[in-house]
Amino acid sequence: MPNTKSAERRMRNSARKQLRNRSSKSRLHTLERNYQEVLKAGKKEEAAQSLRQLSSAFDKAAKTGVIHKSTASRKKSRLALQLARTK
């Protein structure tokens, strides 16, 4: 348990930020899973649209510090390569 008022406040802030980060990461995983399913189905038009949506979500997560900027770039690059290989 925290010993000072500031430690209590930091604990509350950390819990709030953890929830926000978890929901953001969960959304990223869901979008990525949907993209993979569309890609496997061979729907290239839908996959391209899904990739745009996923790239935007990765950029927003990196901007707010949920994931590292390089992680977002790497994942976007690899997902785009997958789409390019199916065409």
Backbone as a ProteinNet text record, in pm:
[ID]
protein_1_A
[PRIMARY]
MPNTKSAERRMRNSARKQLRNRSSKSRLHTLERNYQEVLKAGKKEEAAQSLRQLSSAFDKAAKTGVIHKSTASRKKSRLALQLARTK
[TERTIARY]
83.3	0	87.7	38.8	117.2	126	238	261.4	230.3	233.4	211.6	92	44.3	-69.1	-32.8	88.4	128.8	138.7	179.4	187.2	47.4	-49.1	-188.4	-240	-209.1	-254.1	-191.7	-62.4	4.8	-55.1	-94.7	-155.6	-289.4	-367.9	-496.4	-475.5	-379.4	-350.2	-302.5	-218.2	-165.2	-276.6	-369.6	-481.6	-568.2	-591.9	-674.4	-605.1	-476.4	-401.3	-389.2	-378.4	-368.3	-495.3	-611.2	-737.6	-745.4	-704.7	-709.7	-615.4	-495.3	-398.1	-447.2	-507.6	-554.7	-664.8	-756.9	-865.6	-810.9	-712.7	-652.9	-580	-505.1	-433.6	-530.7	-639.4	-739.9	-801.1	-826.7	-881.9	-783.1	-655.1	-553.3	-551.4	-557.2	-556.3	-679.8	-794.5	-918.3	-910.7	-864.3	-851.8	-752.9	-644.4	-544.1	-600.9	-678.1	-740.3	-840.1	-919.1	-1015.5	-944.2	-833.5	-754.9	-703.8	-652.4	-599.8	-709.8	-828.6	-939.9	-981.6	-990.9	-1029	-922.7	-797.7	-686.8	-690.5	-716.9	-723.9	-840.8	-949.2	-1066.1	-1041.1	-935.1	-899.8	-972.2	-1031.1	-1101.7	-1003.2	-940.4	-831.7	-880	-997	-1049.4	-1078.9	-1145.4	-1177.2	-1050.2	-953.2	-827.5	-753	-755.7	-688.9	-755.1	-886.2	-959.3	-932.3	-929.3	-901.1	-758.9	-665.3	-527.3	-517.3	-591.6	-590.7	-642.2	-748.9	-807	-709.6	-644.7	-548.7	-425.6	-377.1	-261.4	-292.2	-410.8	-452.3	-456.6	-509.3	-517.9	-378.2	-284.7	-146.9	-83.1	-105.8	-48.6	-102.3	-232.5	-293.3	-240.5	-223.4	-171.1	-26.7	50.9	190.3	196.2	106.2	105.6	74.6	-14.7	-53.4	36.2	132.4	227.4	183.3	77.9	32.2	132.4	181.5	286.9	398.6	515.6	629.5	611.9	665.4	654.3	713.6	827.2	892.8	811.2	745.2	660.3	544.8	485.2	375.3	423.4	537.4	592.1	622.7	682.7	719.3	595.3	493.1	371.8	300.5	292.3	228.4	300.2	432.8	512.5	489	489.4	472.1	331.9	232.6	95.3	76.8	139.7	132	200.1	310.9	379.7	290.4	217.7	126.8	23.1	-30.1	-130.2	-69.1	52	118.4	148.2	179.1	210.9	88.5	-29.7	-150.7	-197.4	-152.1	-199.1	-130.6
-119	0	125.3	231.3	354.9	423	486.6	552.5	701.7	762.4	906.7	937.5	1063.6	1105.5	1099.8	1141.6	1142.7	1000.1	905.6	765.4	709.7	751.2	709.2	762	888.7	950.8	881.2	851.2	782.4	643.9	578.2	446	455.7	557.9	576.9	610.1	697.3	733.8	614	533.5	415.8	318.5	299.2	208	260	390.7	450	437.7	466.4	457.9	314	219.9	78.9	32.8	75.8	40.3	96.6	222.2	286.3	217	184.7	116.7	-22.5	-93.1	-228.2	-226.4	-131.3	-125.7	-89.7	-1.5	36.5	-81.1	-155.5	-272	-380.6	-396.2	-494.9	-460.8	-332.1	-287.7	-315.6	-292.8	-320.7	-468.6	-554.7	-698.9	-740.8	-683.4	-716.9	-674.5	-551.7	-503.5	-587.8	-628.1	-710.2	-848.1	-904	-1034.2	-1025.2	-918.9	-900.2	-886.7	-814	-796.1	-930.4	-1012.5	-1143.6	-1231.8	-1226.2	-1307.6	-1265.8	-1134.7	-1083.8	-1120.2	-1112.9	-1145.3	-1293	-1379.7	-1523.2	-1556.6	-1480.5	-1503.5	-1459.8	-1382.3	-1340.4	-1215.8	-1142.8	-1019.3	-903.2	-874.1	-776.6	-633.6	-599.5	-463.4	-437.2	-532.4	-518.3	-520.6	-600.7	-609.2	-476.1	-410.9	-282.1	-178	-180.3	-86.3	-116.7	-244.2	-285.2	-245	-254	-215.1	-65.5	15.7	160	190.7	122.3	142.3	96.4	-15.1	-69.7	19.6	72.5	161.9	287.4	339.6	458.1	428.9	313.5	275.2	258.5	200.2	185.7	322.4	414.8	548.7	620.2	607.9	672.3	612.1	480.6	413.9	455.6	471.4	513.5	659.1	740.8	882.5	902.7	820.5	834.4	753.5	679.6	608	469.6	417.8	283.4	180	199.8	114.6	205.9	150.1	227.7	259.7	373.9	418.9	318.3	259.4	162.6	34.3	-5	-123.8	-101.9	15.9	47	43.8	104.5	108	-32.1	-113.2	-250.1	-332.1	-323.1	-400.3	-353.9	-223.1	-169.5	-216.9	-216.6	-258.6	-405.9	-488.8	-632.9	-666.9	-595.5	-619.4	-573.4	-462.4	-413.9	-512.3	-571.2	-671.4	-792.6	-834	-946.9	-917.7	-796.4	-757.9	-755.3	-701.7	-692.4	-830.1	-925.9	-1061.2	-1134.3	-1099.2	-1168.2	-1118.2	-1001.1	-944.6	-1006.2
0	0	0	-65	-71.1	65.3	89.6	218.3	215.2	97	88.2	-1.1	8.7	-74.3	-222.1	-254.5	-395.2	-449.3	-365.5	-408.8	-432.6	-349.7	-371.1	-504.1	-529.8	-654.6	-774.8	-766.9	-876.9	-899.4	-791.9	-803.7	-877.7	-842.7	-911.3	-1058.7	-1086.1	-1224.8	-1305	-1243.9	-1313.4	-1348.5	-1255.6	-1280.7	-1395.6	-1397.5	-1503.4	-1638.7	-1641.6	-1766.9	-1815.1	-1721.7	-1758.1	-1829.1	-1778.9	-1843.7	-1984.7	-2000	-2131.5	-2228.8	-2181.9	-2267.6	-2306.3	-2211.6	-2239.6	-2345.3	-2335.1	-2432.5	-2570.3	-2574.5	-2701.7	-2765.6	-2685.5	-2737.8	-2783.4	-2708.6	-2745.2	-2881	-2902.8	-3030.7	-3144	-3118.9	-3220.1	-3257	-3155.4	-3180.8	-3260	-3226.5	-3296.5	-3442.5	-3467.2	-3605	-3684	-3618.9	-3686.7	-3720.9	-3629.2	-3653.5	-3769.3	-3771.2	-3880.1	-4014.3	-4015.9	-4137.7	-4188.9	-4098.3	-4137.5	-4194.9	-4135.4	-4184.5	-4324.4	-4346.9	-4478.8	-4581.2	-4540.4	-4630.4	-4669.3	-4571.5	-4600.2	-4692.5	-4678.9	-4763.2	-4907	-4929.6	-5064.3	-5110.9	-5019.2	-5054.7	-5047.7	-5160.5	-5162.2	-5138.2	-5192.2	-5174.4	-5026.8	-4964.5	-4822.1	-4736.9	-4778.3	-4704.6	-4709.6	-4825.7	-4838.8	-4748.9	-4744.8	-4659.3	-4511.6	-4478.8	-4341.7	-4300.4	-4395.1	-4366.4	-4338.7	-4413.6	-4388.2	-4248.2	-4210.8	-4077.8	-3969	-3992.1	-3895.6	-3883.5	-3995	-3992.2	-3912.5	-3932.1	-3857.5	-3707.8	-3671.3	-3530.5	-3469.8	-3547.3	-3498.8	-3477.1	-3570.4	-3557	-3433.5	-3409.8	-3292.9	-3163.1	-3161.6	-3042	-3016	-3122.4	-3106.5	-3060.5	-3111.4	-3075.1	-2926.9	-2873.6	-2733.2	-2639	-2695.1	-2611.5	-2567.8	-2628.2	-2592.6	-2642.7	-2764.9	-2819.7	-2870.3	-2890.1	-2938.4	-3086	-3126.9	-3265.3	-3363.2	-3325.8	-3413.9	-3426	-3319.6	-3323	-3420.2	-3415	-3505.7	-3650.1	-3676.3	-3812.3	-3863.2	-3777.7	-3817.4	-3851.4	-3765.5	-3789.5	-3915.9	-3936.2	-4056.6	-4181.5	-4176.1	-4290.4	-4322.7	-4220.4	-4243.5	-4292.8	-4241.5	-4286.6	-4430.8	-4467.4	-4605.1	-4700.1	-4655.2	-4737.1	-4762.4	-4659.7	-4676.9	-4783.7	-4781.5	-4879.7	-5018.6	-5030.7	-5160.4	-5217.7	-5131.7	-5178.9	-5231.4	-5183.2	-5228.6	-5363.5	-5404.3	-5532.4	-5650.5
[MASK]
+++++++++++++++++++++++++++++++++++++++++++++++++++++++++++++++++++++++++++++++++++++++

